[in-house]
């Protein structure tokens, strides 16, 4: 029996109940699905529904024992045993499944002029299914090793590694970790693991392995192109791009843990206004509510939200309000949410998923009904009071114990679908705001999955430590988020945990972090600063109350720090037209604002090796200082003429330069002739 079948836009293979299907999907793209279970039809996952979108129709052919499908610049080949490999338009091998089994049907792969027969007694399969209860399996996909390959993307991991070759990455969401499983290879392909299952990706020297702890089928998408930028843009075509960032959001965002009252928040905004410092956004952080899950202001501290938002808007400032997905059993919404089945459930034990100032459950945003309930409540209690922006905290969600096997959602077990939770959390607000006619939608959120960008997800890097080591990790995290298709990204300037407002060592960190944040998508102050003030009442109405940190405004750290932060905040204001142009490119094409050096200089081998500097758009080269006591910095400049942003010295590229980097100066170089040069005139 012939195991291969050719269709107009796909090729497929079937044998002994197993099946595999590869079809054209998006520009230069192919989607592979495979399973030992009956085909239930493709579900989108992170992909958009239009599988026919692409530059050309695919070419499907058969040559003896091999079937192939070519779509633009990528080709997939499948042999009679169902083994798969991918090639680019020049016939060069991109990716090949790793099989180490005895050949039952004679078949040779040809690489160039060399024929390779994959015969082995190891019994190792390129696709492996260990069937669990029901129609799920633990899945492993193995690929052959590729020499000298560099890998980028995959989301946000708390590590300094920009190149992910050699890394073992958990495919799971945690506080400060975002699994966005799209990887870009230096060998000219991009690969999306289109499965929200908990698992691992291991990019080892002897081959890459992807695992899913529970899934119905393998589902991945691959594209080929001649540059990293084209790969990322192809990916954006099939998963979506961010909306257009509102113009007001390009300036300074002010936050701390936490403004406790309406009067306190307004007094800070008024102070910024009196000082003449433009303030784009100010934040009402968590526990402004009576009980978790009420999703409304406590009128005892926030008596007139509508008047508050109106006064802020008159000063040119938008209010952002924190919304947690946690629901306390004492919440006024708890009975209805339980009755409708809109909360996450446990497979065993008590239905309590987080213990933080109360025993709570998470709203199950994989349920469309729960998303509608959440938005209707938010609309009534916040939106109709003038609130335009929302902060979606705890979006992983943050389980007190990350026992992924013990939780189940409307969409399935957390092992099978858990990584998509933050996508659906953002979707609830995006869909609600869209229904009201909003088009420039942005939600600050603590996690993401592939496709979250199309729902206006501005991801921040979670509750990180206040240290130079943590700052260095964020540089790699932000760059890899951009390469994973999440162009809107930000950090808590100065870190979240710790940072004494009177400590000179923290002052240095704050200046260094702030000056770097000017050259990131969103400039945002936040943190839990020492000394911490305990609540006046530990309990009120039987509900635990939350503490607050010290001041976190630009002037909270002394005059020397204030002068530096004020100067850089003013620079950000002058950079707004340039940042807006980068936001436009992100919206239209998927280009990240901050990107590794090779993104704009792919033909320079040294740009692939640099991991401590980056491009902020095509015209600014930024080299952050991520260590204490540093006074100078070595920077690599690609070919061409570059201007030192501070001295205006013209420097010939193609090598390294050593530049002065006192604490008040971050090394920045401008591409010669760029219009953004004028923004630095008043900072010199």
N, C-alpha and C positions, 0 to 999 in steps of 0.2 A: 504494500500500500504506500502511495506517495504521501509523505507527511507535510509537504509544502503546498500552499495555496496562494495564488496571486489574485489581487483585486485591483481596482482602479487607483486607489490611494493607499494601499496597504499590502503587506505580505503577512502570512500567518503560518503557523506550524502546530500540528497536533499529533500526539502520540500517547497511547495508554491513559487517556483521560487528562493529561497535561496539555496546556495550550499556551501559545505565545502569539502576540500580535504587535506589529510595528506599523505605525501609520504616520503620514505627513501631518505636521502640526506647527503652524507658525513659520516665519521666515527661516530658512536653512535649518529647520527643526524636525525631529522625529520623536514620537512618543512610543515607548515600549510598555506593554502590559503582559503579564504572564501569571498563571495560577494552576494549581491542581484541582481547583473547584470549578463548577460551572460558571460561565461568563455571565455576570449580572449586568453588563454594560458599563461603559466608562462613566465615572463620576468626576467632576471637575478637579477636586482637590484644590491646588493653588492655581491651576490653569483656567483661563477664560474658556468659554464654551465653543468659540469658533475654531474648530479644528482645521478648517479649510484655508484659514488666513495664511498667506505666504506670497512670495514673489513669483512663483511659477508652479505649475502642476508637477507632481512627482513622476518619475520614470520608474516603472516596475518591470523587472526582467527576470529571466531564468536562464542559467548557464549550467547545464548538467545537474549536478547535485547541490547547486547553490542558487538561492533566490536573493535578489537585491532590490532595494528601493532607494532611489536618489532623489533628494529634495533640495534644490539649490546647491549649497556647498557641502552637503553631508550625504553619505551613503551608508546604509546598513546592509550587511550580508548575513544570511542564515543558511546553515547547512542542513542536511537530512536529519541530524541528531539534535537540531534545535540550538546549536551553538551560534553565538552572535559576535560580530565585531563591527566597528564603525570606522569609516575613512573620510578624509576630506576630499575636496575637489581635485586635488593633485594625486589622489590614490595613496596618500600617506596614512598610516595607521594612527587613529586617534585613541581608541579604547577597545579592548578585547576581553571578553569573558575568560576567566581562568578555569580550565577544565583539566583534571588529572585523572582520567578514567580510561579503561580499556575500550578501544574503538570497536564497536559492533557493526558499524557501517563505514566502509573505507572512505575517508575524506581527508583532503589536504587543504590547509590554508597556504596561500602564497603571499609572501611579504617581499616585494621587489622581485628578484629572480630566485629567491631562496624558498624552497618548499619546507614547511614545518608540519610534522604530524604529531598531534597531541595524544600520545599513548602513555598511560601510566597505570600502575597497580594501586595507586593511593586511594582511589575511589572518591576523589574530591570534585564536587560539582560547582559549576559557575553559578547555578541557581539552585538553592536548596530550600525545601519546605519541610518543616517538622510540624505535622498536623496537630492542632490542639482540639479542644472540644468545639463542636459546632463547625462553622465554615471559616475558621481562622487558622493560621499557621505562624510559627516562628520562622521568619524568612531571612536568608543570607544570600547576598549577591557578591561574587568575587570577580575582580578584574586583575589582569596581568600588570606587573610592575612596569613603569616607564622611567627610563634613566633620565636624570637631570630635570625632572619635572618640578615646577613650582605651582602651588595651589593657593587660591585666595577666595574669600567669601565665607559662607557657612554661618554668618550671623555673628553673635557677640559671645566671646568666651574670655574669662578673666585670666589672661596670660599675655606675655609680651610678644608672642610669635605672630608675625604678619604672614609669612609663608607657612602654610599648614602642612606641608609635606613632612611626614614623620609623626604627625599629631594623632592622638586618639581623642575623639570628640563625642561626648554624650549627646544624643538626639533627644533632648528633654528640656523643658522650660523650668527655670529656677530664678529666684531673685538675683538679678545681675547677669543672668545667662539667657540668651535668646537663640534658640535653634532655628536657623533659617537655611534649610539644606540646599543651597545653590552654590556650586563651586566653579570657579574659573581657572582653567589650566593654561600654563605658559605654552602648552603644545597646541593651542588653538581650538579648544572646545569649552563649552559650558554644560554643566550637568545638574539637573534638578531632581532630587529625590522627592517625588510628588506623593509622599505618604506621611501623614501626620502622626504616625505611630512612634512610641518611645523606642529607642534603640541606640545604635552607635554607628559612627563612621570612623574607620581606621585607615589612614593614609600611610601605610607602612612601606618600608624599602623593598619588601618582597611582594607587594601587591596591595591594592585597595579593597577593603571589605565594608559593605553596608549591611546593617542588620535592622530588622523590625521585630519587636517582641511579640506582636500579634497583628496580623493583617490578612485580608482576604486574597490579595494579589500583589505582585510587584507592579509598580507604576513609576516610571521615570521618564524624563524628557531630556534630550540632548541636542545641542546646536553647535555649529562650526562657523568660524569666521576668521578673518585675517588679522584682527586686533582685539584686545580686551574690550575696548569701547564698543565695537560692533557686537561682541558676544553679549555684553550687558544690555545693549539696546534690543537685540533679538529677544532676550529674556523678558524685557519690559513689554514687548509686543504681546507676549502670551500670558503674562501675569498682571499686567496693568501698571500704570504710573501713578505717582502722587497727584492729588489735585493741585491747583495753583495755590501757593502759600499766600495768605493775606498779606498785604503790604505792611500793615501795622505790626505784624509778628516778626519783622526783620530786625527790630531793635532789642532793647534790654528787657529781660523777664526777671521780675523780683519775687523771691520766695524764701521762706525759712520754715523750719518746724518750730512753732507754727504761730500764725496770728490768731489770737484766741477770741477776739471780738471784732465787731464791725468798726468800732471807734479806733481800735489799734491798727487795723488794716488801713483805714482811711487816713490816719495820721501819718503813716509811712508814705502813702501816695502823695499826700499834700507836701510832705518834706521834699520829696523828689521834685515836685512841681516848683516849689519855692526856690530850690537850688538851681533850677533851669536845666535839670537832667531829664531828657525825654525818657518816659517809662512806657514801654509797649504793653506789658502784661504784669499784673500782680495776682498772687495766688492765695486763695482761701483753702488751706490744707485740711487734712483729715480731722475727724472728731469735732467738726463744726455742727454736727447733727445731734439730736437727742439720743438715738440708739442706732447702732450699725444696721443698715438695711432700711432705715426710714427714708433716706435720700431726700433730705430737706434741711434747711437751716434751723437751728434751735433758736426760737424767737427771744430767748432770754439773753443771748449774746449778739444776735443778729436780728434786731427788731424790724428793720426796713430794708430788705435786700434791693428792692426796686430803686429806692432813693440812693443807695450805695452805688449801684451800677451806673445810675444816671450821673452822679457826681464824678465817678471815675472816667466815664466817657467824655465828659466836659473837659477833663484834663488830658485827654488823648490816651487813656489807659483802658485796657480791657480786663475784666475779671475772669480768672480761670478758677474753676471749682473742682475739688477732688471728689471723685465718686469711687467708692470701694465696692467690689462685688460681694462682700461679706454680709450675711444676714443673721443677726442675733435672734434667738427665739422670742425675745421680748419686743421685737420690732412690730410696729403697727402693720407691716406688710407680710409678716411671717405666716399667719394663718392662710391667707390667699395663695401665697407662693407654694406652701405645702400642699394645699388642696389641689392645685393645678399641676403639681409635679414639676415645678419650675426650679427646684434646687438640686444640687449635686447629691448623689446618694452613695452610700458605702455598700460594699459587697458583704462585709462582716463587721460586727461591732456597732458602735454608736454612730449616728449621722452627725458627727462633729468633725469638721475638716481643719479648722484653725482655732487656736486659743490665743487671743491677744486682746486684753481688756474685755473679755467676754468669750463665751463659747459660740462659734458661728459656723454657718454653712455658706457655700458659694452659690450664687445664682447660676443656673446652667444656661449660659449664653449660646450653647450649641442648639438650643431649642428655640425656633422662631417665635413661639408664643412668649417665652421668657424674655427675649430681646424686646418684643413689643411692650410687654409689661414694664420693663425697666425704662424704656424710653418714655412711655406715657407718664410714668411717675416723675422722671427727670424733667420732662417738658412742663408739667404742671408746677413743680416746686422750684425749678431753677430757670428754665428757658423763659417762662412767662414773667420772670422777675428781671429779665434783661441780661441773663448770663449767656454768653456766646461761645465760651470755650470750656472744655472739660478735660480733667486730668484722670485718666483711667489707671489707677494704682492697683497693686496686687494682681496684675493681669496675667500672671503665669498659669493658674493662680498659685499663690504661695501657701502650699500645704504646711501645716506644722510638722508633719512627717511626710516625706515624699514617697509614700507607699503607693506608687502609681497603679499597682495591681489591685488595690482595694477600692478604687473609685470608678464610678460609671456615670456617663453623661447620656443625654437624650440620643446623641449621635452614635453612641457605642461605648465600649470600655475605654478608660483613659489610656491603657496600653496601646490601643488601636488608633485613637483619634485625639489624644490629649494635647498634642502640640498645636492644634488649631484653635485652642481656647482663646488666646489673645487676638487672633484674627476676628473671631466672632464677637468679641467684646468691642473692638473698634467698629465692626460692622453695625452693631446696634445703634451707635451714635451717628455714624455716617448715614445710615438709611433714614434715621429719624430727622436729621438736619436736612438731608436731601429732599425729603417729603415736604419740608417747609420752604423749599426754594433756595436753600444755601448751595453754593457751588465751591466756595473756597473754604473747605472743611479741614480742620486740623485738630487732632486729639493727642495730648501728651499721654504716652502710655509706656508701661515698664517692660513690655515684652512684645514679641512679634513672631509671626511665622511667614513663610513664603506667600506673597500676595497681600500681606497686611498694608503695603504701601498704598494700594488703590482705595483703601478706606480712610486715608488721611492720618496714618499712624506716624506720629513724631515720637520716636523711641528714645528713652533715656536709659543710661547704663546702670540703673539700680542703686542699691544702698551700698556703695563702695566706701573704702576707708580713706581718711584724709592723710595721704602720704604721697611722696614722689613715686614710690613703686606702683601704687594704684593709678596715678596719673599716667605713667608709662604704659600700663596695660590698656588704658582707655584709648590711647592713640591707635594701637593695633585693632582694638574692638571697633572703633568708629570707621576705620578704613575698610575692615572686612565686612562691616554692615553695609557700607556703600557698594562693595563688590557683590554682595548678596542681594542687591536690588532694593535696599532700604536707604534712600538718600537723605531722609530727615532723621537726624540723630543728634543727641545732646548729652551732656553730663551735668552732674551736680558740681558746679565750680568749687574747687577746694575739697571735694569729696563730701560724703554724707556723714559718716560716723567720726565724730571727734573734731578737733580743730578748736583750740582755745583762742578766743578773740584777743587775748592779751599776750599770746606767745609769739616772740619774734620769728621763731622757726616756721610757725604756721603762716605768718605774714608773708614770708618769702614764697611759700607754696601757693598762697592765695594769689599773689601777683603773677607768678608764673602760669598758673592755671587760667586765670582770667585773660591774660594777654593771648594765650593759645585759643581760648574759647571764642575770641573775636573772629577767628578764622575757622569756625565750625558753623554748621547750618543755623543753630539757634544759640544765642548768648543768654545763659540762664543761671541766675544765682539761686542756690538751694543748699541746705545742710542743717544738721542738728548740732549747733555750736555749743561749746562749753563756755561758761558754766551753765548747767541745766537748772531750770526752775521747776520744782514739783508743783502739782496742781494745788490750789487753795483748799479744795475738797477732794480727797482721794476717791470718794464715792458720792454720787448725787442721785437721788431716786433709786438707789440700789445699783446704779450703773457706774463702773470704774471710769475715772476721768484721766485725761492724758496730760503729760507734762509738756513743757516747751523749752526751746533752747535760747541761747543768747542772741543778740542782734546779728543779722546777716546782711545788712545793707552796705552800700559802698563805703559809708563813713564809720562802720562799726569796728574797724581795726586800727584806728589811729590816723593821724594826718598824713604820714608818709604813704601809707597804703592807699588812702583815699585819693591822694593826688595821682597816683599811678592808675588806679582803676577808673577814675574820672576821665583821665586822658584817653585811655583805651576805649571807654564807652563812647566818647566823642568820635574816635576813629571809626568805630562800628557804624555810627550814624552817617559818616561821610562815605562809607563803603556800601550803603544801602542800595544804590543803583546797580552796583556790580553784583551784590548778593541776589538782587531781584532777577538779574539776567541768568544767574546760575539756577535759581528756582524755576525760571521759565524752561531751561534746558532739562531739568529734572522732570517737570510736568510733561513736556512734549516728547522726550526721548528716553527718560530713565537715567540720565547721567547723574552720578553722585556728585555732590558739591565738593567734598573732600575725598581725594582718591590717591592711590599709590602713584609713585613717580612714573611707572611704566604705562599708566593709563594714557597719558599724553605723550609719552616718549617710548613707544613699544619697541623701537628698533635699537635702543641703547641698552646693551646687556647690563651695564652698571645700574641702570634704573630698576632692574628686576631684583637687584641685591640690596638696595637701600630700603631700610625699614624704619628709620627714625626721622624722616622728613616726608613731605607730601605736597601735592598740588591742591590748592584751593581754587577750583576752576582752572581754566587754561593759562591764566596770567600771573598767578601768585604762587611762589614756592615758599613754603613755611617750614621752619626747622625749630620745633619747640624745645625748650630746655626742660628736661624731666629729671633733674638731679639737683640736690642742694649745693650751694657754694660754687656754682659754675660761672665763669666770667668770660669764656670764649667758646666758640662752637665751630666744628668742622662741618662744612656743607658741600654736597656734591651738586654741581651745576651742569645740566645737559648742554649740548652744543647750542651755540647762539650767543647773543649779547644779553646780559642780565644787569639790572640796576639794583644796587643795595637800596632798600626802601628808605633807609634813614640817612645815609650819606650821599646818595645819588651817584656813587661811584659806579662807572661802567666796568663790568667784569666779563671777560671772555669765558664762555662755558667750555665744557669738555673735560673738566677736572674738578678737584676739590679746592676749596678756599677756606681759610681760617678767618673768622670774623669775630669782632668784639660782641659780647653778649652780657653786659651788666644786667643787674636784676630788673631794671626798668625797660629792657629792650629784648624783644624776641627777634631772632634773625628771620628776615623776610626779603625775598628777592622778586623783582618785577620783570616780566618779559619785556624786552625793549620795544617801545612803541605802544604799549598797552594804555588805554584810556584811564585805567584805574590808578595810574601813577598820581594823578592830581589829588586823590583822597589822602595821600600821605603828606601833603604840603605843610599842613599846620601841626604835624606831629614831630617834625624834624627838630 
